[in-house]
């Protein structure tokens, strides 16, 4: 920041920040800014907020100050007034399997609320929103949509894979190792060595888990420049991406390019096509529904299934495959996948992006010809996919009238029928698995873990990884009104709606009821007729809330259905 000291009058501009920087009556406001090193040149410039969730509680975010510094300097050098401010974050991986995981989805809302509040209260003109861990990403994008300020989304990048016994490993392997150890197939020493090898540095979890899925989706939505999702966290390319974001946001201010000018129905359909083609996290269903609600775009959960039926799965990354985001980066990143989808007429190339160019124009600008990644064993052409349909399936039936979500990660039998064992909490199911009770063909139900019942819709990677670690990923079915991690693989169905706590049919199940799961038929049902279900509903009583005070009680009362994104914003709730 530089410039000679004056009375701060400055030239009047059509900037919202003029409300706190211009005119004699704002002398006290400028005095406060001067205490932080800002000067007259800054007061005449667009005020750009850099929302930074840096924290020492997760490797996903531990390096974000460096990324923010690069973006900050770029804003300053390009003639803007950069103002950095912090937000919270929750480490999904560290809270996984504990009561603390209930805070994860709540943090999405708190992040969106806090960025909205700061940018509104301080009269900012634009935003660069940084993100590391899973819920940072949708939270930041939700905030950008709500404020409708010129905004650029900036991902912090993913961790490099670790190495164990000559193979690449991630934290997913450690979670599954816990199950393998419990079954006696891995020694304590082997598990310890795996633990020490899996996470070699900073960055978000390396597979196509939730963070990398949402980062990839940010490109398809147009929130971030193409190619910005894949550079590793600890790389000079990641800092180059940050600098580009700082420059680009001022272009957006100059052109009046805001989220409402970029986002459209096509943007969201492109994002879904990318998600299902890459085998992205089921959490993206929840987050895209929330983002669409915030943007006023009519998007239903059925659209995911419609697009998945016609969009083949052409990438094979963890958790279903063995490769990670760094491998995708090495062959050109997300644009390589988008180019294949565009050439096959599976996305709309006319959808707008934050650069002011369309998706098709951006791909041309990058000089892609469609041959990139042709030698990669984890990428295939649309004409020869890993699967003729995308990875996401939306199931309905008398157990999930409003839908449930499954990601197909294997080649096992996609039909399952048998008596169900019902668990009221994740912990009870985890004990059952760890104590060695699992048998091939089991059907497990975990309920009262939904947005309101949990509250917070816990992710249950501990349970699903323990099942997979005991070699039951394909022959044991599990369904829940909670969520699964992006690292979950196997026959795991989440987001069952309506949830048990609000009287959904999943809350009426009893041990021994025969449940049918038929993925091809998109069915999740119980062998009970309407009359029997009605009788049970008459006898059903809502469980007592798990929390009656504090932030969890507050959000439990405001969450909407998972089938509509579990949003809390009253202006977009579809009650």
C-alpha positions as CSV (number, residue, x, y, z in Angstrom):
1,X,0.0,0.0,0.0
2,X,1.4,3.4,-1.0
3,X,0.4,7.0,-1.6
4,X,0.7,10.4,-0.1
5,X,-1.4,11.4,2.8
6,X,-4.2,13.8,2.0
7,X,-7.6,14.6,3.6
8,X,-8.9,11.3,2.2
9,X,-11.5,13.1,0.0
10,X,-10.7,11.0,-3.0
11,X,-12.6,10.9,-6.2
12,X,-16.2,9.7,-5.9
13,X,-16.7,6.3,-7.4
14,X,-19.6,3.9,-7.8
15,X,-18.2,1.6,-5.2
16,X,-20.1,0.5,-2.1
17,X,-16.9,1.0,-0.1
18,X,-17.3,4.8,-0.7
19,X,-19.8,4.7,2.2
20,X,-16.9,4.2,4.6
21,X,-13.9,5.8,2.7
22,X,-15.2,9.0,1.0
23,X,-16.0,12.5,2.2
24,X,-15.2,14.6,5.3
25,X,-17.8,12.8,7.4
26,X,-15.8,9.5,6.9
27,X,-12.6,10.9,8.5
28,X,-13.1,8.7,11.6
29,X,-13.5,5.7,9.4
30,X,-10.3,6.5,7.4
31,X,-8.5,7.1,10.7
32,X,-9.2,3.5,11.6
33,X,-8.0,2.2,8.2
34,X,-4.8,4.3,8.5
35,X,-4.0,2.6,11.7
36,X,-3.7,-0.6,9.7
37,X,-1.5,0.9,7.0
38,X,-4.0,1.9,4.4
39,X,-3.7,5.2,2.6
40,X,-5.3,7.5,0.1
41,X,-4.7,5.3,-2.9
42,X,-6.5,2.5,-1.1
43,X,-9.5,4.7,-0.3
44,X,-10.1,5.3,-4.0
45,X,-9.7,1.7,-4.9
46,X,-12.2,-1.2,-4.8
47,X,-12.2,-2.8,-1.4
48,X,-11.6,-6.5,-1.9
49,X,-12.3,-8.9,1.0
50,X,-10.1,-12.0,1.3
51,X,-12.1,-14.5,3.3
52,X,-9.5,-16.9,4.8
53,X,-10.3,-19.9,7.0
54,X,-6.6,-20.6,7.8
55,X,-6.2,-22.7,11.0
56,X,-3.9,-25.1,12.7
57,X,-6.6,-27.7,13.2
58,X,-6.4,-29.4,9.8
59,X,-3.7,-29.9,7.1
60,X,-6.4,-28.7,4.6
61,X,-6.1,-25.2,6.0
62,X,-2.8,-24.9,7.7
63,X,-1.1,-23.3,4.7
64,X,-3.8,-20.9,3.7
65,X,-2.1,-17.9,5.0
66,X,0.6,-18.3,2.3
67,X,-2.1,-18.7,-0.3
68,X,-4.0,-15.6,1.0
69,X,-0.7,-13.6,1.0
70,X,-0.2,-14.3,-2.7
71,X,-3.8,-13.2,-3.5
72,X,-3.5,-10.2,-1.2
73,X,-0.3,-8.9,-2.9
74,X,-1.9,-9.4,-6.3
75,X,-5.0,-7.4,-5.4
76,X,-2.7,-4.6,-4.0
77,X,-0.5,-4.6,-7.0
78,X,-3.4,-4.5,-9.4
79,X,-4.8,-1.4,-7.7
80,X,-7.3,-2.8,-5.2
81,X,-7.6,-2.3,-1.5
82,X,-7.2,-5.9,-0.1
83,X,-8.7,-6.6,3.4
84,X,-8.1,-10.1,4.8
85,X,-10.5,-11.5,7.4
86,X,-10.9,-14.9,9.0
87,X,-13.6,-17.5,9.2
88,X,-14.0,-20.7,11.2
89,X,-13.3,-24.2,9.9
90,X,-13.9,-27.7,11.1
91,X,-11.6,-30.6,10.3
92,X,-14.0,-33.3,9.0
93,X,-11.3,-36.0,9.2
94,X,-10.3,-35.2,12.8
95,X,-13.9,-34.9,14.0
96,X,-15.0,-38.0,12.0
97,X,-16.5,-40.8,14.2
98,X,-17.1,-38.5,17.1
99,X,-19.9,-36.3,18.4
100,X,-17.9,-33.4,17.1
101,X,-18.7,-34.4,13.5
102,X,-22.1,-32.9,14.0
103,X,-20.5,-29.5,13.7
104,X,-19.3,-30.1,10.2
105,X,-22.4,-29.2,8.2
106,X,-23.2,-26.4,10.6
107,X,-19.8,-24.9,9.8
108,X,-20.9,-24.6,6.1
109,X,-23.7,-22.3,7.3
110,X,-21.5,-20.4,9.8
111,X,-18.9,-19.8,7.1
112,X,-21.5,-18.5,4.6
113,X,-23.1,-16.3,7.3
114,X,-19.8,-14.9,8.5
115,X,-18.5,-13.9,5.1
116,X,-21.9,-12.4,4.2
117,X,-21.9,-10.4,7.5
118,X,-18.3,-9.1,7.2
119,X,-18.7,-8.1,3.5
120,X,-22.0,-6.5,4.3
121,X,-21.0,-4.7,7.5
122,X,-17.7,-3.3,6.1
123,X,-19.2,-2.4,2.7
124,X,-16.8,-4.4,0.6
125,X,-16.9,-4.2,-3.1
126,X,-15.6,-7.7,-4.0
127,X,-14.5,-11.0,-2.6
128,X,-11.8,-13.6,-3.0
129,X,-13.0,-16.6,-1.0
130,X,-10.4,-19.1,0.0
131,X,-11.2,-22.7,1.0
132,X,-9.5,-25.8,2.3
133,X,-11.5,-28.4,4.2
134,X,-14.7,-29.8,2.8
135,X,-17.4,-27.4,4.1
136,X,-15.3,-24.3,3.4
137,X,-15.9,-24.7,-0.3
138,X,-19.7,-24.6,-0.4
139,X,-19.8,-22.2,2.5
140,X,-17.7,-19.7,0.6
141,X,-19.6,-20.1,-2.7
142,X,-22.9,-19.7,-0.8
143,X,-21.6,-16.4,0.7
144,X,-20.6,-15.1,-2.8
145,X,-24.0,-15.9,-4.1
146,X,-25.8,-14.2,-1.2
147,X,-23.7,-11.0,-1.5
148,X,-23.7,-11.0,-5.3
149,X,-20.4,-9.2,-5.2
150,X,-17.8,-9.7,-7.9
151,X,-16.2,-12.8,-6.5
152,X,-13.5,-15.4,-7.4
153,X,-13.3,-18.7,-5.6
154,X,-9.8,-19.8,-4.6
155,X,-9.1,-23.4,-3.5
156,X,-6.2,-24.1,-1.2
157,X,-5.2,-27.2,-3.1
158,X,-4.8,-30.9,-2.2
159,X,-2.3,-32.8,-0.2
160,X,0.3,-35.0,-2.0
161,X,-0.2,-38.7,-1.6
162,X,1.9,-40.5,1.0
163,X,3.8,-43.7,0.3
164,X,3.4,-47.0,2.1
165,X,5.0,-50.3,1.0
166,X,5.6,-48.9,-2.5
167,X,2.1,-47.6,-3.2
168,X,0.4,-44.2,-2.9
169,X,-1.8,-43.9,0.1
170,X,-4.2,-41.3,1.6
171,X,-6.1,-40.9,4.8
172,X,-8.8,-43.1,3.3
173,X,-6.4,-46.0,3.5
174,X,-5.9,-45.3,7.2
175,X,-9.6,-45.3,8.0
176,X,-10.0,-48.6,6.2
177,X,-6.9,-49.9,8.0
178,X,-8.7,-49.5,11.2
179,X,-11.3,-52.0,10.0
180,X,-8.6,-54.3,8.7
181,X,-6.8,-54.2,12.0
182,X,-10.0,-54.9,13.9
183,X,-10.5,-58.0,11.7
184,X,-7.0,-59.3,12.5
185,X,-5.7,-58.8,9.0
186,X,-3.3,-56.0,9.9
187,X,-0.9,-55.7,12.8
188,X,-0.8,-52.7,15.1
189,X,2.7,-52.0,13.8
190,X,1.5,-52.0,10.2
191,X,-1.4,-49.7,11.1
192,X,1.0,-47.4,12.9
193,X,3.3,-47.2,9.9
194,X,0.4,-46.5,7.6
195,X,-0.8,-43.7,9.9
196,X,2.7,-42.1,9.8
197,X,2.9,-42.3,6.0
198,X,-0.5,-41.2,4.7
199,X,-0.5,-37.4,5.1
200,X,2.9,-36.0,4.2
201,X,2.1,-32.3,4.4
202,X,-0.5,-29.5,3.9
203,X,-3.5,-29.7,1.7
204,X,-7.0,-31.2,1.5
205,X,-7.4,-35.0,1.3
206,X,-6.0,-36.1,-2.0
207,X,-8.7,-38.3,-3.6
208,X,-11.8,-37.3,-5.4
209,X,-13.3,-36.8,-2.0
210,X,-15.6,-33.8,-1.0
211,X,-13.0,-31.0,-1.1
212,X,-11.6,-32.0,-4.5
213,X,-15.0,-32.7,-5.8
214,X,-16.3,-29.3,-4.9
215,X,-13.1,-27.6,-6.1
216,X,-13.6,-29.3,-9.5
217,X,-17.2,-28.3,-9.5
218,X,-16.2,-24.7,-8.8
219,X,-14.6,-24.7,-12.3
220,X,-17.7,-26.2,-13.9
221,X,-19.9,-23.7,-12.2
222,X,-17.8,-20.8,-13.4
223,X,-16.8,-19.7,-9.9
224,X,-13.1,-20.3,-10.5
225,X,-10.9,-20.2,-13.6
226,X,-10.4,-23.5,-15.4
227,X,-7.3,-25.3,-14.2
228,X,-7.4,-23.8,-10.7
229,X,-8.6,-26.8,-8.8
230,X,-5.8,-29.3,-9.3
231,X,-2.4,-27.6,-8.4
232,X,-1.2,-29.2,-5.2
233,X,-1.3,-27.1,-2.0
234,X,2.4,-27.0,-1.6
235,X,3.4,-25.9,-5.0
236,X,4.4,-22.7,-6.8
237,X,1.5,-23.3,-9.2
238,X,-0.9,-23.0,-6.2
239,X,0.5,-19.6,-5.4
240,X,0.3,-18.6,-9.1
241,X,-3.4,-19.6,-9.0
242,X,-3.8,-17.3,-6.0
243,X,-2.1,-14.4,-7.7
244,X,-4.4,-14.9,-10.7
245,X,-7.5,-14.8,-8.5
246,X,-6.3,-11.5,-7.0
247,X,-5.9,-10.0,-10.5
248,X,-9.1,-11.5,-11.8
249,X,-11.3,-10.2,-9.0
250,X,-10.5,-6.6,-10.0
251,X,-11.4,-7.4,-13.6
252,X,-14.7,-8.6,-12.3
253,X,-15.3,-5.3,-10.4
254,X,-14.4,-3.3,-13.5
255,X,-16.8,-5.4,-15.7
256,X,-19.6,-5.7,-13.0
257,X,-19.2,-9.5,-13.2
258,X,-21.1,-11.0,-10.3
259,X,-22.4,-14.5,-9.4
260,X,-25.9,-13.7,-10.6
261,X,-24.3,-12.8,-14.0
262,X,-22.5,-16.1,-14.2
263,X,-24.7,-18.8,-12.6
264,X,-27.5,-20.4,-14.6
265,X,-29.3,-23.7,-14.9
266,X,-26.7,-24.8,-17.4
267,X,-24.0,-24.0,-14.8
268,X,-25.5,-26.4,-12.4
269,X,-26.2,-29.1,-15.0
270,X,-22.5,-28.8,-16.1
271,X,-21.4,-29.2,-12.5
272,X,-23.5,-32.3,-12.1
273,X,-22.2,-33.8,-15.3
274,X,-18.7,-33.3,-14.1
275,X,-19.5,-34.8,-10.7
276,X,-20.9,-38.0,-12.1
277,X,-18.3,-38.3,-14.8
278,X,-15.5,-38.1,-12.2
279,X,-17.1,-40.2,-9.5
280,X,-17.3,-37.2,-7.2
281,X,-18.5,-37.2,-3.6
282,X,-22.2,-37.7,-2.7
283,X,-21.8,-34.5,-0.6
284,X,-21.8,-32.5,-3.8
285,X,-25.5,-33.4,-4.2
286,X,-26.3,-31.7,-0.9
287,X,-24.0,-28.7,-1.6
288,X,-25.2,-28.1,-5.2
289,X,-28.8,-28.2,-4.1
290,X,-27.9,-25.6,-1.4
291,X,-26.0,-23.4,-3.9
292,X,-28.8,-23.5,-6.4
293,X,-31.3,-22.6,-3.7
294,X,-29.2,-19.6,-2.8
295,X,-28.9,-18.6,-6.5
296,X,-32.6,-19.0,-7.1
297,X,-32.0,-21.7,-9.7
298,X,-34.6,-24.4,-9.8
299,X,-32.7,-27.6,-9.2
300,X,-34.2,-30.9,-8.0
301,X,-32.5,-34.0,-6.6
302,X,-34.0,-36.0,-9.5
303,X,-31.9,-33.9,-11.9
304,X,-28.8,-35.7,-10.6
305,X,-30.2,-39.0,-11.5
306,X,-31.3,-37.8,-14.9
307,X,-27.9,-36.5,-15.8
308,X,-26.1,-39.5,-14.3
309,X,-28.2,-41.9,-16.6
310,X,-26.8,-40.2,-19.7
311,X,-23.3,-39.2,-18.6
312,X,-20.7,-42.0,-18.4
313,X,-18.1,-42.3,-15.7
314,X,-14.8,-41.6,-17.4
315,X,-12.4,-41.0,-14.5
316,X,-11.4,-43.5,-11.9
317,X,-9.9,-41.7,-8.9
318,X,-10.0,-42.6,-5.2
319,X,-12.1,-43.8,-3.4
320,X,-13.2,-46.1,-6.2
321,X,-9.9,-46.1,-8.0
322,X,-6.3,-45.7,-6.9
323,X,-5.2,-42.3,-8.3
324,X,-5.4,-38.9,-6.6
325,X,-5.8,-35.2,-7.6
326,X,-2.1,-34.8,-8.2
327,X,-2.3,-37.5,-10.9
328,X,-5.2,-35.6,-12.6
329,X,-3.2,-32.4,-12.4
330,X,-0.2,-34.0,-14.1
331,X,-2.3,-34.7,-17.2
332,X,-4.0,-31.3,-17.3
333,X,-6.5,-31.2,-14.5
334,X,-10.2,-30.7,-14.6
335,X,-10.3,-29.0,-18.0
336,X,-9.3,-32.3,-19.6
337,X,-12.5,-33.9,-18.3
338,X,-14.6,-30.9,-19.2
339,X,-13.2,-31.0,-22.8
340,X,-14.2,-34.6,-23.2
341,X,-17.6,-33.9,-21.9
342,X,-18.0,-30.8,-24.2
343,X,-16.8,-32.7,-27.3
344,X,-19.5,-35.3,-26.5
345,X,-22.1,-32.6,-26.1
346,X,-22.6,-33.6,-22.5
347,X,-22.2,-30.1,-21.1
348,X,-23.3,-26.7,-22.3
349,X,-20.3,-24.8,-23.6
350,X,-22.1,-21.5,-23.6
351,X,-22.3,-21.4,-19.8
352,X,-20.5,-18.3,-18.5
353,X,-17.4,-18.3,-16.2
354,X,-15.8,-15.8,-13.9
355,X,-13.3,-14.8,-16.6
356,X,-16.0,-13.4,-18.8
357,X,-15.6,-16.2,-21.3
358,X,-17.8,-19.2,-21.7
359,X,-16.7,-22.7,-20.8
360,X,-16.1,-23.5,-24.5
361,X,-14.1,-20.3,-25.0
362,X,-12.0,-21.0,-21.9
363,X,-11.2,-24.5,-23.1
364,X,-10.1,-23.0,-26.4
365,X,-8.1,-20.3,-24.6
366,X,-6.2,-23.1,-22.8
367,X,-5.4,-24.7,-26.2
368,X,-6.9,-28.1,-25.4
369,X,-7.4,-30.4,-28.4
370,X,-9.0,-33.4,-26.6
371,X,-5.9,-35.6,-26.6
372,X,-4.7,-34.6,-23.2
373,X,-4.5,-37.5,-20.7
374,X,-4.9,-40.1,-23.4
375,X,-2.2,-42.3,-21.8
376,X,-3.6,-42.0,-18.3
377,X,-4.9,-45.3,-17.0
378,X,-7.5,-43.5,-14.8
379,X,-9.1,-41.5,-17.6
380,X,-11.0,-42.8,-20.5
381,X,-12.8,-41.3,-23.6
382,X,-16.5,-40.9,-23.5
383,X,-16.8,-43.7,-26.1
384,X,-15.0,-46.2,-23.8
385,X,-16.0,-45.3,-20.3
386,X,-15.4,-47.1,-17.0
387,X,-19.2,-47.2,-16.7
388,X,-22.0,-46.2,-19.2
389,X,-23.7,-44.3,-16.4
390,X,-22.3,-41.7,-14.0
391,X,-21.4,-42.6,-10.4
392,X,-24.4,-41.0,-8.7
393,X,-27.8,-42.7,-8.2
394,X,-30.9,-41.2,-6.6
395,X,-33.0,-43.9,-5.0
396,X,-36.7,-43.5,-4.0
397,X,-39.3,-45.9,-2.6
398,X,-41.4,-46.2,0.5
399,X,-38.3,-45.7,2.7
400,X,-37.1,-42.6,0.8
401,X,-40.1,-40.8,-0.7
402,X,-38.0,-37.7,-1.2
403,X,-34.9,-39.5,-2.3
404,X,-31.6,-41.0,-1.1
405,X,-28.1,-40.8,-2.6
406,X,-25.6,-43.5,-3.6
407,X,-22.3,-43.3,-5.3
408,X,-21.4,-46.4,-7.2
409,X,-17.7,-47.1,-6.6
410,X,-17.3,-50.8,-7.4
411,X,-18.6,-53.6,-9.6
412,X,-20.5,-55.6,-7.0
413,X,-24.1,-56.7,-7.0
414,X,-26.3,-53.6,-7.2
415,X,-29.3,-55.4,-5.8
416,X,-29.6,-56.3,-2.1
417,X,-32.5,-57.8,-0.1
418,X,-32.6,-58.9,3.5
419,X,-33.6,-58.3,7.1
420,X,-32.4,-55.0,8.4
421,X,-30.6,-54.3,11.7
422,X,-31.5,-50.8,13.0
423,X,-29.1,-48.5,14.9
424,X,-30.2,-45.2,16.4
425,X,-26.7,-43.7,16.4
426,X,-23.4,-44.1,14.5
427,X,-21.6,-45.3,17.6
428,X,-23.8,-48.3,18.0
429,X,-23.3,-49.3,14.4
430,X,-19.5,-48.8,14.7
431,X,-19.4,-51.1,17.8
432,X,-21.3,-53.8,15.9
433,X,-18.9,-53.7,13.0
434,X,-15.7,-53.5,15.1
435,X,-16.8,-56.4,17.4
436,X,-16.9,-58.6,14.3
437,X,-20.6,-59.2,13.9
438,X,-20.7,-58.4,10.2
439,X,-21.8,-61.1,7.8
440,X,-22.1,-61.1,4.0
441,X,-25.6,-59.9,3.1
442,X,-26.2,-57.7,6.1
443,X,-28.4,-54.6,5.8
444,X,-27.6,-51.9,8.3
445,X,-29.7,-48.8,9.0
446,X,-28.4,-45.8,11.0
447,X,-31.0,-43.3,11.7
448,X,-31.7,-40.1,13.6
449,X,-28.4,-38.7,12.1
450,X,-30.2,-36.3,9.7
451,X,-29.9,-32.5,9.5
452,X,-32.3,-31.9,12.3
453,X,-32.1,-35.2,14.2
454,X,-28.4,-35.5,14.5
455,X,-28.3,-32.6,14.3
456,X,-25.9,-31.8,11.5
457,X,-26.0,-35.0,9.4
458,X,-22.7,-36.5,10.5
459,X,-20.5,-38.1,7.9
460,X,-19.8,-41.7,8.8
461,X,-16.5,-42.7,7.1
462,X,-15.5,-44.5,10.3
463,X,-18.3,-47.1,9.9
464,X,-18.1,-47.4,6.1
465,X,-14.3,-47.7,6.2
466,X,-14.5,-50.3,8.9
467,X,-16.9,-52.3,6.7
468,X,-14.6,-51.9,3.7
469,X,-11.6,-52.8,5.8
470,X,-13.2,-56.1,6.6
471,X,-13.8,-56.8,2.9
472,X,-17.5,-56.2,3.0
473,X,-17.7,-53.0,0.9
474,X,-19.7,-54.7,-1.8
475,X,-21.7,-57.4,0.1
476,X,-23.0,-55.4,3.1
477,X,-25.5,-52.6,2.5
478,X,-25.8,-49.6,4.8
479,X,-28.3,-46.7,4.6
480,X,-28.8,-43.6,6.7
481,X,-30.4,-40.2,7.0
482,X,-26.9,-38.9,7.7
483,X,-24.1,-38.5,5.2
484,X,-21.0,-40.3,4.1
485,X,-17.5,-38.9,3.5
486,X,-16.3,-38.4,0.0
487,X,-13.8,-41.1,0.8
488,X,-16.6,-43.7,1.4
489,X,-16.8,-46.6,-1.0
490,X,-19.1,-49.5,-1.2
491,X,-22.8,-50.1,-0.9
492,X,-23.5,-47.0,1.2
493,X,-26.7,-45.0,0.8
494,X,-27.1,-41.6,2.5
495,X,-29.3,-38.5,2.7
496,X,-32.4,-40.7,3.1
497,X,-35.3,-38.2,3.2
498,X,-37.5,-37.4,4.9
499,X,-35.2,-38.1,7.9
500,X,-36.3,-40.1,10.9
501,X,-36.5,-37.1,13.3
502,X,-39.3,-35.4,11.3
503,X,-41.3,-38.6,10.8
504,X,-39.7,-40.1,7.7
505,X,-40.4,-43.8,7.0
506,X,-36.8,-44.7,8.0
507,X,-37.9,-43.9,11.6
508,X,-40.6,-46.6,11.4
509,X,-38.2,-49.5,10.7
510,X,-37.8,-52.4,13.1
511,X,-35.1,-55.1,13.3
512,X,-35.9,-57.9,10.9
513,X,-38.0,-55.9,8.4
514,X,-37.1,-57.0,4.9
515,X,-35.5,-54.1,3.0
516,X,-34.9,-54.1,-0.8
517,X,-32.2,-52.0,-2.4
518,X,-32.2,-52.1,-6.2
519,X,-29.8,-49.6,-7.7
520,X,-30.8,-50.2,-11.3
521,X,-34.4,-49.7,-10.4
522,X,-33.5,-46.8,-8.1
523,X,-35.4,-48.4,-5.2
524,X,-35.0,-48.3,-1.5
525,X,-38.0,-49.9,0.1
526,X,-39.3,-52.0,3.0
527,X,-41.7,-54.9,2.6
528,X,-44.5,-53.2,4.5
529,X,-47.8,-52.0,3.0
530,X,-49.2,-48.5,3.5
531,X,-51.6,-49.7,6.1
532,X,-48.8,-51.2,8.2
533,X,-46.6,-48.2,7.9
534,X,-49.6,-46.0,8.9
535,X,-50.1,-48.1,12.0
536,X,-46.4,-47.6,13.0
537,X,-46.6,-43.9,12.3
538,X,-49.5,-43.6,14.7
539,X,-47.4,-45.2,17.4
540,X,-44.2,-43.2,16.5
541,X,-43.0,-40.5,18.9
542,X,-40.4,-38.0,17.9
543,X,-37.1,-38.5,19.8
544,X,-36.0,-35.9,22.3
545,X,-33.6,-33.4,20.7
546,X,-30.0,-34.3,21.4
547,X,-29.3,-30.6,22.1
548,X,-31.6,-28.0,23.5
549,X,-29.1,-25.2,23.9
550,X,-26.3,-23.5,22.0
551,X,-25.3,-23.5,18.3
552,X,-26.3,-27.1,17.6
553,X,-29.8,-26.5,18.9
554,X,-30.0,-23.3,16.9
555,X,-29.2,-25.0,13.6
556,X,-31.2,-28.1,14.4
557,X,-34.3,-25.9,14.4
558,X,-33.4,-24.2,11.1
559,X,-32.1,-27.0,8.8
560,X,-34.2,-27.9,5.9
561,X,-34.5,-31.3,4.2
562,X,-31.4,-33.0,2.8
563,X,-33.4,-33.4,-0.4
564,X,-33.3,-29.6,-0.8
565,X,-29.7,-29.1,0.3
566,X,-30.2,-28.9,4.1
567,X,-30.2,-25.1,3.8
568,X,-30.9,-22.8,6.8
569,X,-31.3,-19.5,4.9
570,X,-35.0,-18.7,5.5
571,X,-35.3,-16.8,2.2
572,X,-34.5,-19.9,0.2
573,X,-36.1,-22.7,2.3
574,X,-38.8,-24.7,0.5
575,X,-40.9,-25.6,3.5
